[in-house]
Amino acid sequence: MSPDSTDDLSSSEGDFAESFDLADGRHLEVRRTTTKDASLIWGFYEGMTALDRRRRFFGAFRPDLDWCRGWADVGSRGGFGVIAIVRDEGNDAVEVAGEAGYALRSDGDGDLAVTVAQQWRGWLGAYLVDVLVRHAPIDGIENLQADVLLENGPMLATLQNRGPVALDHDDGVVRLSIGTAATPTWPKRDQRRRVLVEIAGGRWSGERQANEAGLATAVCSGPTRLGRRGCPVLKGEHCPLADDADAIIVLLDPDDEQTALMIESHLRMSPGVPVLARRARDRSEGEALDGRDAGMPEGCVEVESPPAHAVQQILSLVGKREPDASPQVYA
Ligand SMILES: CC(C)(COP(=O)(O)OP(=O)(O)OC[C@H]1O[C@@H](n2cnc3c(N)ncnc32)[C@H](O)[C@@H]1OP(=O)(O)O)[C@@H](O)C(=O)NCCC(=O)NCCS
């Protein structure tokens, strides 16, 4: 039940609206939220299971009406929110199917959240994320970030389809970033030195130490896990994360020919940026691999282990770089 009878279900609010005819004759309307949607959102959250609540709010948090009003009004603070409502043939609203939105982050990206009612799952979540991704460039937002519990398979799958990079891991939570135009970029107001790490699984054991040392990290799972768009570097295109990195660490399988191609492309397309990699097992024994050069690629630095040493190695490398001449990097 709604706690606020002044709220209504008007469909003409805001500047975004899309609707779908459903097979049963009803309609699904997706439109921008306003403060009038506060009680609808509140009622929707009240109906969530404990598991969904934990996945959405990371605990037993129960949003009250004020919280919902603030979230519904996120558009007035540089963000964007939408609600999905099912209407019957008489155009009466019958249920909330989902809600999604992003809030503006201090680093210039958006902070994304999405919830879909259990009976509407399967496609609506991906669609709502798509609505946010389409709208974000209008707000000048290049990336949408989301904190996701590592146990939240559906949300991880939803974002995985968009080729995310991991910006942080903390206590069972990963912070993922998806690009709103193509590949993710570095958050434009984060002024830390930038280290792009390419590693299968998208998790680097040096991440925490690098962050504590004042480095920003973006961890990419490599070409096989990059979603529909694929890896721009392997297509001969520029990757903005590589272009604007201060150092690139390639920890993908060093015996894989694709890894050699990635390293070669990084060296060619990001001149002056240190590229660190592992020596192929076969190569470390001085054997030629399929007749190829047995050494590290020219211009590539062998990454030190353990990770703490690698972080020190990166600090010494990026510390030696001349300041970047292009001023547009840190807006
Ligand atoms: C995350 C959420 C919005 C996704 O909704 P949805 O896209 O409509 O539908 P689903 O939940 O079925 O998830 C879709 C994807 O997850 C996958 N999936 C479903 N259950 C899964 C599981 N247990 N493990 C891994 N993947 C799973 C589906 O195969 C699908 O992936 P695909 O598009 O590659 O085929 C919805 O699950 C939800 O509201 N969850 C609770 C709130 C929440 O976690 N919000 C995110 C907070 S950041």
The ligand as a Tripos MOL2 file, in Angstrom:
@<TRIPOS>MOLECULE
LIG
   48    50     1     0     0
SMALL
NO_CHARGES

@<TRIPOS>ATOM
      1 C1         19.8440   -7.5890  -11.6790 C.3       1 LIG1
      2 C2         18.4280   -7.5940  -12.2810 C.3       1 LIG1
      3 C3         17.9470   -6.1620  -12.4330 C.3       1 LIG1
      4 C4         18.4770   -8.2540  -13.6430 C.3       1 LIG1
      5 O1         17.1750   -8.4070  -14.1290 O.3       1 LIG1
      6 P1         16.8490   -9.0340  -15.5900 P.3       1 LIG1
      7 O2         17.9290   -8.6610  -16.5210 O.co2     1 LIG1
      8 O3         15.4820   -8.5820  -15.9850 O.co2     1 LIG1
      9 O4         16.7380  -10.5910  -15.4540 O.3       1 LIG1
     10 P2         17.5960  -11.6930  -14.6870 P.3       1 LIG1
     11 O5         17.5320  -11.4670  -13.2210 O.co2     1 LIG1
     12 O6         17.0020  -12.9780  -15.1500 O.co2     1 LIG1
     13 O7         19.1100  -11.5580  -15.1650 O.3       1 LIG1
     14 C5         19.4850  -11.5140  -16.5080 C.3       1 LIG1
     15 C6         20.8380  -12.1370  -16.7600 C.3       1 LIG1
     16 O8         21.3520  -12.8040  -15.5980 O.3       1 LIG1
     17 C7         21.5840  -14.1750  -15.9050 C.3       1 LIG1
     18 N1         21.2990  -14.9190  -14.6920 N.ar      1 LIG1
     19 C8         20.1030  -15.1850  -14.1360 C.ar      1 LIG1
     20 N2         20.2850  -15.8690  -12.9900 N.ar      1 LIG1
     21 C9         21.6060  -16.0420  -12.8240 C.ar      1 LIG1
     22 C10        22.4290  -16.6430  -11.8370 C.ar      1 LIG1
     23 N3         21.8920  -17.2110  -10.7470 N.pl3     1 LIG1
     24 N4         23.7620  -16.6210  -11.9910 N.ar      1 LIG1
     25 C11        24.3310  -16.0340  -13.0730 C.ar      1 LIG1
     26 N5         23.6120  -15.4210  -14.0430 N.ar      1 LIG1
     27 C12        22.2570  -15.4270  -13.9140 C.ar      1 LIG1
     28 C13        20.6550  -14.4960  -17.0440 C.3       1 LIG1
     29 O9         21.1080  -15.6090  -17.7960 O.3       1 LIG1
     30 C14        20.7430  -13.2110  -17.8270 C.3       1 LIG1
     31 O10        21.9760  -13.1370  -18.5420 O.3       1 LIG1
     32 P3         21.9830  -12.9910  -20.1410 P.3       1 LIG1
     33 O11        21.3110  -11.6920  -20.4460 O.co2     1 LIG1
     34 O12        23.4350  -12.9780  -20.4940 O.co2     1 LIG1
     35 O13        21.2240  -14.1690  -20.6520 O.co2     1 LIG1
     36 C15        17.4310   -8.3770  -11.3730 C.3       1 LIG1
     37 O14        17.9440   -9.6740  -11.1910 O.3       1 LIG1
     38 C16        17.1860   -7.7240  -10.0320 C.2       1 LIG1
     39 O15        16.3460   -6.8150   -9.9180 O.2       1 LIG1
     40 N6         17.8750   -8.1550   -8.9720 N.am      1 LIG1
     41 C17        17.6900   -7.6330   -7.5990 C.3       1 LIG1
     42 C18        18.2460   -6.2300   -7.4550 C.3       1 LIG1
     43 C19        19.6750   -6.1450   -7.8860 C.2       1 LIG1
     44 O16        20.4710   -7.0410   -7.6680 O.2       1 LIG1
     45 N7         20.0110   -4.9950   -8.4890 N.am      1 LIG1
     46 C20        21.3670   -4.7020   -8.8990 C.3       1 LIG1
     47 C21        22.0560   -3.8760   -7.8590 C.3       1 LIG1
     48 S1         23.5100   -3.0920   -8.5190 S.3       1 LIG1
@<TRIPOS>BOND
     1     1     2 1
     2     2     3 1
     3     2     4 1
     4     2    36 1
     5     4     5 1
     6     5     6 1
     7     6     7 2
     8     6     8 1
     9     6     9 1
    10     9    10 1
    11    10    11 2
    12    10    12 1
    13    10    13 1
    14    13    14 1
    15    14    15 1
    16    15    16 1
    17    15    30 1
    18    16    17 1
    19    17    18 1
    20    17    28 1
    21    18    19 ar
    22    18    27 ar
    23    19    20 ar
    24    20    21 ar
    25    21    22 ar
    26    21    27 ar
    27    22    23 1
    28    22    24 ar
    29    24    25 ar
    30    25    26 ar
    31    26    27 ar
    32    28    29 1
    33    28    30 1
    34    30    31 1
    35    31    32 1
    36    32    33 2
    37    32    34 1
    38    32    35 1
    39    36    37 1
    40    36    38 1
    41    38    39 2
    42    38    40 1
    43    40    41 1
    44    41    42 1
    45    42    43 1
    46    43    44 2
    47    43    45 1
    48    45    46 1
    49    46    47 1
    50    47    48 1
@<TRIPOS>SUBSTRUCTURE
     1 LIG1         1 GROUP 0 **** ****
